[in-house]
């Protein structure tokens, strides 16, 4: 499952980062990893922007981030 697919309020753990069909490059994956999206790290989707789309407010560990939908599709969770 992808982080982008989690409903608001749900919690998961990061399984992996991948660009698979998102059009994102290695620099984006590196940035996500540097921000704390690493395997085993707990994540929680807090809420989505207008219309339930983007940005997606995500809590990683104790830090809040706003991700674009394409970035959230790079994070596999379990």
N, C-alpha and C positions, 0 to 999 in steps of 0.2 A: 504494500500500500504506500501511497505517496503522501507527504505532508499536506499537499494541496487538497487531498481528498478527505482529510479528517474533518469531522464536524466541529463547530465551535464548542469549546469547553472540554474537548477530549484530550487525553494525555497518551503519549507513546514514547518510544525510545528510537533514537536515530539508528538505522541499520547500515546505511551506506549513502554515499553521494554519487550521482551519475548524471551525465548530460543527456543520455538516451532520447533523442528526438526533440529535445527542447530548444535546440539552437544555441545553447549556452556553451561557452568555451572553457578551457581548463582554468583560466584566471577567475572565473565566477565560482567554480568549484573550490579553488584554493581560498578565495575570500570567505566562502561559507564555512570552510573548515577552520579558518583563523578566527571566525566569529564564535565558534564553539559547536558547530554542527558536526560532531564527530561520533563515530559508532559508540553506542552505549549511553549517550547523553540523553537525559529526559527532555522532552519537548511538550508544550501544551499550546494548543490553538485557542487564543482568547476570543478573538472576534475578527470579522471581515469588514472591509470598507463598504461604501454605498452599493446597494444591490446585491450584497453577499459576494462580491468579487474581490477586488484588491484595493489597498494593500491588506495583507493578512498579518494581524498582530500575533506574534509567537513568542512565548516565553521559553528560553533555552537556559537550563540551569536557573540562575537568578537574574538573567538579563532579558530585557524586552526588545524585540526587533520587529520591524515592519518589512515584510517581504513582498516582492511582486509575485504574481501567480507562477510565472516561468521559473523563478528561483525556488519556490516551494515545490515545484514538480521535479526538482533535482535531488530532493531529500527523500530517500526511502525510509519508512518507519515500520516498526513492529509493535 
